[in-house]
Amino acid sequence: MRTYRTTRTARTVRPSRLLVAAGAALAALSLTACGDGTGMKDEGAAHASVSASEGSRKADTGKGTDTGTGGNRTSPNGQTGAETSAAGGQQGGSAGQGKGTVDQASTKGGDPFDPANRVTCNGANTAVTMKPVARPLNHMLITVKNTGTKVCDLFYYPTVRFDQVQWAPRVMEESQPQAVVTLAPGESGYAGVLLSAADGSGENGTTAKKATIRFQGSKPGSNGGAVASPALPAQGVHYDSTLAVTYWQSTIDDALMY
């Protein structure tokens, strides 16, 4: 009886151990399968998906840069198509403006008041008159109007000669202006002439029927060109030894204040 029980117990334990061992083996096989099979396959599929996505983005980016229509293509100098076009337009505009400025200056022929473009006023490019005035007494006003097409200069003072007299009248040095009188076309310059002393202190009084006005050049006493012969009043002009002239002036008031 004791042997029977021992044998039965042994038989009962063996199947349990076998079952435990079998369970452990199955668990190991299951872990191995998860590690080498499904798990690895899932990780590989994820990497493949990421790689495919990156490749797609690179492909799309390249397509947009190289061949995309309506986009700004990048030029070798780093500018986009729009930037290059804008830069070209600005350069073209600047060039056009420069040419327009040069053409405009050429059309105008430069500054007409530039000394290089001016001429000397004389009897050929002006209209000259010589008339008595009511005040001051015993004075005449010489008016020179620029009738030419260029700006002209009246240098120093006029040399006035009556009839055939060879001597020149005195010059009123106090009337010398600070600058040369310059006349644009159509403008006038003036000079005053003192004919005789108001108090009768003058000598050798006489009456002239003709007058000649000579112009000076840029150097004192130089010949300024054609002379003028303005008409005098029919009764003539009385003058004496006090005869004197002013420098050329820009206004009538300045010419008659001496």
Order of alpha helices (4+ residues) and beta strands (2+ residues): alpha-alpha-alpha-beta-beta-beta-beta-beta-beta-beta-beta-beta-beta-beta-alpha
